[in-house]
Amino acid sequence: MSRSIKKLFFFVIILFFHQLTDAKKVVFNYAPKNWWVGMEYNNILVVVEGSKVSQSFIKVDYPGVKLNKIITTQRNNIVFLDITISESTAPGNIPVNIYQSGKLQESISITLNAKSSIGSIKKLIPSDLIYQIVIDRFSDGSAKNNKPDGYFEIPNSNNISGIHGGDIQGIINELKYIMSIGATAIELSPLYQSNQISNSYYHDEITDHYAIDTRLGTFGNIEELNKQCQQNNLKSILSLVLHQTSINHNLFGKKLFDDWTYDYPLKETVEANNINLCDPYMNYDFIKSSFYHHHPNNILINQESAIASKYLIQNSIWWIKQCKPDAIKIEKTQFNNPGFIRKFVSIIKKEYPELPIILDFDTKFPDQLACFLKSLNLGKMAYSYEYPKAYTATNSFSQYIDGHTAAQNLYQNQGSDFNYQSTNNQIVFIDNNSLSRIFDVADRDPSITKMYLTYLMTSRGIPSILYGSEFMLEGSNRRGVDYVRTDFALNKDKLNDQQIDLKNYFTKLAFWRKSSISIINGNTNHFLPYLGLYAVHKYNRTESVVVLFNNNNKLQKVNLNDCGLLADKFNFAKDPISGKIFRDLKNILLDPKSSIILELEKK
């Protein structure tokens, strides 16, 4: 080697080490830190937060990966990298090199995982029973994650709106109980990081979209929960929050673009009139300015923003890949921009054709719900929580409402099924984590509570119940949703005789429903209510079931001849819940404010 070449070599080495010594840490955070090869969604946004990153030269050097452009923001320290991953790209670590003043300051890495599916999706069917869980209020399975470093709010079970310590491990610990009452699917409340000073337990006020809140656990806990669910044939539902975030969010809490979020001042709640989601003449600027229910910690995301829209959809795909659910639920669908929801559904459907999408669309009117469902073009993958039926039922069995009028309302609601493309995909419920619990809806009367449970479990579609309502857990939303989200584990082991009786009743109902073909997928006849009596006949070629509701405060006698001459076709009936036999089908007595299920039999 000549002397000149040696000098050049040593000069390059010295220059290299000088650059390393002179380099400094630039990046504070970036996301996502991982993606997958072979995805339909292969054009991703990587957000990088760091010192003067908008003034940096950024280079991505990995075969099959192209940095299309760097999208700057109104913040000097935040940029978005528009990256495309080709179909032939190999798994590995994508280096993202950041140069400032001609020097390499830092190199970050995006893990590109091998192509994989989200597993075998178990479709939701009418024989299922969904068990809704608010994770923080369910069961504390690990005390280790109750006070992680860096979180502002610490557990306080005495505070109705505070952190109570429930986590994913707590759900794993209670899976045997969940199955013992007949549930076949669990719906989890949101998992996003919500590092708020207060009111962070529900995790819909998001502070980081690409992080699980460690007070709930880790993705390792989710993986174990999935494993346990697979082994026990349980389905899981992941809740997504697309419309709002927190003022403390690492991105949406900052003004990145003019159209990033809505800047309207906080104001009193304007009740949502959900006709806007199917009204072709609606002024959507009005919706943006006054329709949304503001909260001091919330920011409403502008889903018409191209960057915000892409960020939310990409993030949802990331969560689906991480959690591998059997269905996803769009929380508070009515607060989302209709055009965005259609775009979201189209992209998710392309990536996961078999994944059910559940709409949480709060409306009292079946035609509005049906209209919006049809507009999404989801076909058999369109599921929705049936708020119209829930609102009708809520005002039907109360002892303070005229029994006959209320029974007629049930009849009319049932007759509105012509609106829906698939009634089997409607999720029927009485309560959820925002509405009053069944026991409170029933005026805290055990007998009326059984009427509601009978109505729920004999309705067409997929029944759903809020955790703890099977044993009369109390909670009225008139005091606020925090009172609905009562602690589960602290109450489950302290049941009185009435609560045990109701839990046993519900459990028998749930297991009987699974085996009743006529309830799950049979034909339906119902009969115009008379004196507060409402009768529904469910049948197929081999089974015939009549469900009777006495909505009056007096004993009633029922002649099944009044129900399409059923008494002349069958010899006796059996109540599958109590086991009682009825041999005179023309003289069936119903106690005040009660219901009964009759399996009709021939000798």
Steps between C-alpha positions, in 0.01 A plus 500: 500500500650838397559777754230723341239226514588433866457869583160504324391186686595642841332831411169319424526303829566816701214680324263209573584492871480878515146482362404232751645703785331815377162326447224567746163348576237670286189282514267511801244254365378343178210275398417246388815315598387191311301398193455186289593389149233375262230740622236646269558820692866553402524880487552612858565818695781496754491797734836615636529738794840650569717806521469702177405189299319718247840649410670163479596291201337160548600193303348152489722234347338155489424282195133527405430799726457845349484831682257689277505832681543672832186679617586796719262643756452829679729361769872511436548176696238277329501356148318214325691261275293370208639151438403225255588136565508288184352152484844339459652668806671262743438517876767682699586830661457812287765760589383861499807724502470861613762752392547854622767741379629229270561257784320181595344586835288194568370181344167356606356166393157382387449126541346343193336177615437196286167467324236356730125479532304608805403138548178312453214745544201351680198678360236632738176300469156510671591219740770724649469705816724807524632595843595868509799580722635834623849372574596740780181415692504125448777321690849590620711204396842654560592763757834553319346720232287717729754781539734498199760773465404803295124489556332797664190335647547234765238242612225620729213252532314744725472748213207405275678652198849388602730212409387179671774266378322249273720354226532237227636244745184547706291401197717193444444404863122532460459317167362189670232711668415675172452163329306363798217750442476411131694788339680413177659836413668778699496863397792697639493871574775703321863412565670825394739685727309771686752682716263757644513675834144379567217295347734275303353160590294446184788580262298681235686826574811382317847641560692259273331299226792259463527395864296269720433651841737302722257526792288256298793275419718425199458352155639184657190496723282549191677209331435280803135610511466411131657160566258431785205616289604276211530200729156563648326600175440855623488790257653841565391846390740795480361850559635784284463872573529702179321828564679650799824516690649686797630853533816328629544285188857497371377605152136608503561715805719719278408715201675306222278606209224758452247218450643263763232536770197718568566818696149570616477622859357270765128546544195333640399167355285510189299179484581296192225470243631201309297572190817678382665169413239420239361845414620605150422867578685530833743789551811323628667826604223526758586153625866594542424814693217400728408133467786350697476437874806685627694406809780712653758225433386423145603609154282422200710373208426642156451176307480697173870581537693271264784447747272451803280258306797293383653504849179365661444226242864388506500497878184285506664248266801495734277425802320223312832337411626537857185371673357253245132549593200315359317831447557872542261756641495869402413680822237775480465466125258793479778741601707406194492666160281280274739530204793396717313198635425386146868539409610322816265209439611467137870479589454267798276275291771481231768409756282265707206380286365265769533733799162611641467875558259600777346845494416662831243732343281662765156577362140438604380445144536171306479671161799723579708205615401288200567784256851556632578127500396465136712800399818325618465214254629248755252229417522205739790663689281787623412467867346763723388551854124536479433811703140538370405167660687587821324835536162340429559223754623747763158664502298179478500300824528774759227495762459875452396472133164388366548128435283475191649800322850377577419152363374662181833680468680165515267369231563799274875483546501133403299590193773743390734215407420552132757782513799271551688299241590241764327485837741225605780757503318735733648497850216529749554637848331675789807652662854599411775702665319829425137401564345408833542140607215254457425488872458879510294499179275246677450741792717261707224241496633141462184377327506779242874441455419142401250635244775711344743209494236275342429764235871540431578131473199409283546786251634434150857611440799478735439579869746710697517579871717726713728322748333443837145565378444124518497532879316834528803727528364852549576811297288787373629732229283777645787546746757472222668220305757449776221360718405252225858369485489335841776276637441138403743291707421686822132406464507154339594319821249686721171399337179476701233236440306714249816568299594133496147410387514752215847387391377140489195607302714688250746212469220253423363743243839541335572128467144423390520764228809334350306176455175651372508501121165677478628793712835522323384468143128429490197673357305754702136579552386745762154598608346839556520576874179470698462637853877524529559142388758455225565162335780407259505167317838371378501184294658281233425152368594325821448754779233738613551747783264762639628785717233674709532835677246618755566872519220570748493513878240226525479126437410418138363185337616410149328271253751392235207450264517877471849459357421344165318196641824370649315320778332276244832403342687409816417296810717656766782748558814514710671801653869422419624728779294376796418157356129550574252307279177661371235249390212741446611740226168685519550606861854623560537738793756777498598683816495880499800653322644170391599302193514136409649286225297202375644222288194350331492122479291222347453166675 
